[in-house]
Amino acid sequence: MPVSFYDFKRLHSVELQKNALLLFSEIIEQNSYIDGKYNKIFETEFAKHQQAKHCILVANGTDAIELALEAKNIGTGDKVGIPGITFHATAEAVLNRGAEPVLIDVDPLTGLISIDSLKRILSHTFLKAIIPVHIYGLPAPISKLEQICRPRGITIIEDGAQAHGTLLDDGEENLERGDLKPVGSSDNLTTFSFYPTKNLGAFGDAGAILTQSDDDAQKLLSLRNHGRSSRGLQFFGRNSRCDHFQAAILYLKLPSLKEHNKRRTEIAGQYLQLLSSSLPELGLPGKNFLHSSSWHLFPILLKNREQKLRLKDHLERKQIASTLFYERSLGEERPLLDIPGERTLSTSFAEKVLCLPIHPCLEEDEVTEVVEGIKEFLA
Ligand SMILES: Cc1ncc(COP(=O)(O)O)c(C=O)c1O
């Protein structure tokens, strides 16, 4: 049975398409293409969903990081710590600001930013900011990072591109789902991408920045719209507006996010249960993430690169999709070979990691098919 990595045909049902076309007609009839009614409704609703005071929609998730850095006056010559496991847009945004990325190593089992590596780097390098990434939808240890960064005046910008609905959790003992708050609820600027494959995806590009600060929100509103403000032009910004069509789709899809994340969590639970007999042959995300991750992706760790590629081939022959997120750690990407920092664990993580299908329309028998394919390979 073929198993695909994403399934937009199932996700974008006939009913969703019908409703989307109704919204598109309304927008066209009203000639309201930029910053329209659905931009405002979505901004209010998404801020509420993630427990932030403000949501500022922008053109994409990379702009969101760049604008967040700009709002915090981080630019030319400033050093910004980023984890070695992330989509390279995190580094790109830092470089586009004229700032210098410094690699922080990651936890060997999750790919999340390592507290120990950050502490070591701070013992000899001053960082103006760090950008922890909630990679795969798993929560980065934000309150531990805040304890380190706040006294030193280091700005934290959370890259939540993969974390719509993720709950913040530093791995404290005995916390229940109800005790946890979502990504976006902290006092840090938090950025999101609504690229179509994300847990909440537009029909094109879109992104957002969440903040609790009225001042940061005002600055970001101005920066995304050429520096315009009610007080006239105070500084130049850029065009990073999110168009009304995309906002309307996000408005339409937001109510399904909770249900979709719940389904992703069920699938993650199934994978964890069915693959547990293959431990320690395989590395799996801890069960403790079942109550906090948005399960944007489901990463497993093989012994080495060769075994990982052989498993990928094996699954491919059975028409089961799997993906290399990420084929290389940031420090191995050609434009980033010379950036400073720590990279050993990130390199080894990227060598071993393979992501399994986990979209919300995946059926139970498809999950079983993936698991059987893996077990067959390991046997
Ligand atoms: C971790 C991470 N950061 C940043 C981005 C950039 O978002 P976008 O593609 O919307 O610019 C992405 C998305 O692809 C991402 O996964």
The ligand as an SDF file (V2000), in Angstrom:
LIG
                    3D

 16 16  0  0  0  0  0  0  0  0999 V2000
   12.2410   25.9110   11.3520 C   0  0  0  0  0  0  0  0  0  0  0  0
   11.8620   26.8180   10.2060 C   0  0  0  0  0  0  0  0  0  0  0  0
   12.2520   28.1070   10.2390 N   0  0  0  0  0  0  0  0  0  0  0  0
   11.9180   28.9540    9.2520 C   0  0  0  0  0  0  0  0  0  0  0  0
   11.1680   28.5480    8.1730 C   0  0  0  0  0  0  0  0  0  0  0  0
   10.8940   29.5060    7.0650 C   0  0  0  0  0  0  0  0  0  0  0  0
    9.5510   29.6920    6.7610 O   0  0  0  0  0  0  0  0  0  0  0  0
    9.0880   30.1150    5.2940 P   0  0  0  0  0  0  0  0  0  0  0  0
    9.3610   28.9800    4.3760 O   0  0  0  0  0  0  0  0  0  0  0  0
    7.6320   30.4030    5.4590 O   0  0  0  0  0  0  0  0  0  0  0  0
    9.8650   31.3530    4.9310 O   0  0  0  0  0  0  0  0  0  0  0  0
   10.7080   27.2260    8.1140 C   0  0  0  0  0  0  0  0  0  0  0  0
    9.8270   26.7520    7.0480 C   0  0  0  0  0  0  0  0  0  0  0  0
    9.9650   26.2050    6.1060 O   0  0  0  0  0  0  0  0  0  0  0  0
   11.0890   26.3240    9.1520 C   0  0  0  0  0  0  0  0  0  0  0  0
   10.7060   25.0330    9.1300 O   0  0  0  0  0  0  0  0  0  0  0  0
  1  2  1  0
  2  3  1  0
  2 15  2  0
  3  4  2  0
  4  5  1  0
  5  6  1  0
  5 12  2  0
  6  7  1  0
  7  8  1  0
  8  9  2  0
  8 10  1  0
  8 11  1  0
 12 13  1  0
 12 15  1  0
 13 14  2  0
 15 16  1  0
M  END
$$$$
